[in-house]
C-alpha cells in the first residue's frame, strides 16, 4: 500500500498512509496529515502548536464491493500568530460529515442510473 494509491484511488491528498486493517468484511485505511498541512485554518500560519486531537472515521468509495473507511487523527491547533484555537481543515470531507467528498460523488453517480431505494439498499452502503 502506498500514499500514491490513496491519491489515485481515493482522492486523498496531503495524507500519509500508515496501515490497513480488515474487520467484518470492511477495509480500514489509517492515514496521517502531512506536516506541511498542519497550519492555522484562520490565518494560514505554520507557526502553530498542537492543542489536542480526536480520532475520526470517514466512509469512502468501496473496493471490490467491500465498504472502505479512512481513519485519521484530526488535530486542533493553537496559532501563535493570531492566537486562535481551531481544528485544521480536512480536505477530504466537511468537518461534520461522515463521508468523504469522493464517496458523495460516487453515490450521486449511482443515482443517475438507480433509484434512491436501490442505492440505499445496495451492499456498498450497508
C-alpha positions as CSV (number, residue, x, y, z in Angstrom):
1,X,0.0,0.0,0.0
2,X,1.2,3.5,-0.8
3,X,0.3,7.1,-0.4
4,X,0.1,7.2,-4.2
5,X,-2.8,4.6,-4.1
6,X,-4.7,6.9,-1.6
7,X,-4.3,9.8,-4.0
8,X,-5.2,8.0,-7.3
9,X,-7.9,5.6,-6.0
10,X,-9.5,7.5,-3.1
11,X,-8.6,11.1,-4.0
12,X,-6.8,11.8,-0.7
13,X,-4.1,14.5,-1.0
14,X,-1.8,15.7,1.8
15,X,-2.0,12.5,3.8
16,X,0.5,9.7,4.6
17,X,-0.5,6.0,4.6
18,X,0.1,4.3,8.0
19,X,-1.8,1.0,8.0
20,X,-4.6,-1.2,6.7
21,X,-6.9,-3.4,8.7
22,X,-9.8,-5.7,7.9
23,X,-12.8,-6.2,10.1
24,X,-16.1,-8.0,9.4
25,X,-15.8,-7.5,5.6
26,X,-14.8,-3.9,5.8
27,X,-11.5,-2.2,5.0
28,X,-10.0,0.5,7.2
29,X,-7.1,2.7,6.0
30,X,-5.3,4.6,8.7
31,X,-3.7,7.8,7.5
32,X,-2.0,10.9,9.0
33,X,-1.8,14.5,8.0
34,X,1.4,15.6,6.2
35,X,3.4,18.0,8.3
36,X,3.0,20.7,5.7
37,X,-0.8,20.6,6.0
38,X,-0.8,21.4,9.7
39,X,-1.4,25.2,9.8
40,X,-3.9,27.7,11.2
41,X,-7.2,27.5,9.3
42,X,-7.9,31.1,10.0
43,X,-4.7,32.9,9.1
44,X,-2.7,30.1,7.3
45,X,0.3,30.4,9.5
46,X,2.6,27.3,10.1
47,X,3.5,28.8,13.4
48,X,1.2,26.6,15.5
49,X,1.3,24.3,18.5
50,X,-0.9,21.2,18.6
51,X,-3.8,21.6,21.1
52,X,-5.4,18.1,21.1
53,X,-6.8,15.7,18.6
54,X,-9.6,13.2,18.1
55,X,-9.8,10.1,16.0
56,X,-12.4,10.1,13.2
57,X,-13.6,7.7,10.6
58,X,-14.9,8.6,7.1
59,X,-16.6,6.3,4.6
60,X,-15.1,6.4,1.1
61,X,-15.6,4.5,-2.1
62,X,-15.8,0.7,-1.9
63,X,-13.1,-1.5,-3.3
64,X,-14.2,-4.8,-4.7
65,X,-17.6,-4.5,-3.2
66,X,-16.2,-4.1,0.3
67,X,-17.0,-0.9,2.3
68,X,-13.9,1.2,2.9
69,X,-13.2,3.7,5.7
70,X,-10.4,6.2,6.2
71,X,-9.3,6.7,9.8
72,X,-7.3,9.7,10.9
73,X,-6.5,11.9,13.9
74,X,-7.9,15.4,13.4
75,X,-5.7,17.9,15.2
76,X,-6.7,21.2,16.8
77,X,-4.0,23.8,16.7
78,X,-3.2,26.9,18.7
79,X,-1.9,29.6,16.4
80,X,1.0,31.6,17.7
81,X,0.3,34.4,15.2
82,X,-3.5,35.1,15.6
83,X,-4.0,33.3,18.9
84,X,-7.0,31.2,17.8
85,X,-7.5,27.6,18.7
86,X,-9.2,25.8,15.7
87,X,-9.5,22.4,14.1
88,X,-7.4,22.1,11.0
89,X,-9.2,21.8,7.6
90,X,-9.6,18.2,6.4
91,X,-9.6,18.5,2.6
92,X,-11.3,15.0,2.3
93,X,-14.7,15.8,3.8
94,X,-16.7,18.5,5.5
95,X,-15.8,18.9,9.2
96,X,-19.0,17.4,10.5
97,X,-19.5,14.8,7.6
98,X,-19.1,11.1,7.9
99,X,-18.5,10.5,4.2
100,X,-15.6,11.7,2.0
101,X,-16.2,14.0,-1.0
102,X,-15.3,11.1,-3.2
103,X,-17.9,8.9,-1.7
104,X,-20.6,11.6,-2.1
105,X,-19.7,11.9,-5.8
106,X,-19.9,8.1,-6.1
107,X,-23.4,8.0,-4.5
108,X,-24.6,10.7,-6.9
109,X,-23.2,8.8,-9.9
110,X,-25.1,5.7,-8.8
111,X,-28.3,7.8,-8.5
112,X,-28.1,8.6,-12.2
113,X,-28.9,5.0,-13.1
114,X,-30.6,3.7,-10.0
115,X,-33.4,4.8,-7.6
116,X,-32.7,6.1,-4.1
117,X,-34.1,2.9,-2.7
118,X,-31.8,0.8,-4.9
119,X,-28.7,2.9,-3.9
120,X,-29.6,2.9,-0.2
121,X,-30.2,-0.9,-0.2
122,X,-27.1,-1.8,-2.1
123,X,-24.3,-3.7,-0.3
124,X,-21.8,-0.7,-0.7
125,X,-23.9,1.3,1.7
126,X,-24.6,-1.3,4.3
